[in-house]
Amino acid sequence: MKSFFLYLYVAFMFSCITALPLPVDNKRASSDSLDLKKKYAPDPPITHNVNIGIVFTDPESSEEAGRLITIDLYGTMVPKTVMTFCQYIDSVKDRLASRHSYSPERDFDKILPNGAIEGSSVSSSSIEETEMLAPKLPEENHSLIHDRPGRVSMIKDDKGLKFIIETSETPLEGESVVFGQVTAGLKDLMDKLANVKTDENGKPEQPITIGYISSQEHRVQHAKEAHEKYLQRLQDYQNGDLEKGITLKNYLYQGSQRKLEDAKYNQLHHPLPKIMLGISVLLLFYVLAKYRKRIFNRSSKIVSIRED
């Protein structure tokens, strides 16, 4: 009987281990590390949607690839920073419209050690406006923080203003203003773009460029009221009402790809096959425990009738 419970314990531990998620390999960032059930603080009202088609060299196949991401901007929170980024979008649109091929210049300068993707300098249509805005970044609202992958923020360095897309929950060093969130295409951003080959300084070996960009402004009716409702949801979340929070599950994919990838993910990560495997092992141990005398005695008899 003691042996039976020992077998039962071993089988139970084996089924628990097989149900655990696989470890994430050594990458700067990986979507496998995401807890898709974790609740984050709610986001502010959306004032703009930006679609960016990014062209890069796939780190696995070493072939040129393109991925589309969507960024939501929060103009009710940080209007000056959002304005500057929209001016940058307009300048990229003009640049792409002036030729029929992708730009040879880099639109993303560096991949940081934590996987954050650093864009090139944000050139406003008015350089004077950019120079005037840069010193005022401290005056913007800093209540949005780098608490989740996909956060988009503006920083200021020696070359001027730059935007950074986070692929982890690691806070950025130095002063920055969060003004947006990647709400589609986050998986490719973390698994592909954050892991392109770079030199020792984080500069991509092959240029990462923008091949397509579009934006749409949302006229928020009763903006003040919408913002107040957001603040109430945020306060409820901070007071422990996690139902007012959001998850990153719907941010991983683009459109129809989201449904297909969700189906694949559910098939690969559904616990039923692992549970069935654990039950099968348990039954095997049970059979061995119950009929061990017959099995092993039969074997011993076969050995005993052998002639020298």
Buried (B, 14 or more C-beta within 10 A) or exposed (E): EEEBEEBBEEBBEBBEEBEEEEEEEEBBBBBBBBEEEBBBBBBBBBBBBBBBBBBBBBBEEEEEBBBBBBBBBBBBBBBBBBBBBBBBBBBBBEBBEEEEEBBEEBBBBBBBEBBBBBBBBBBBEEEEBBEEBBEEBEEBBBEBBBEBBBBBBBBBEEEBBBBBBBBBBBEBEEEBBBBBBBBBBBBBBBBBBBBBEBEEEBBBEBBBBBBBBEBEEEEBEEEEEBBEEBEEBBEBBEEEEEEBBBBBBEBBBBEEBBEEBBEEBEEEEEEEEBEEBBEEBBEEBBEBBEEEEEEEEEEEEEEEEEEE
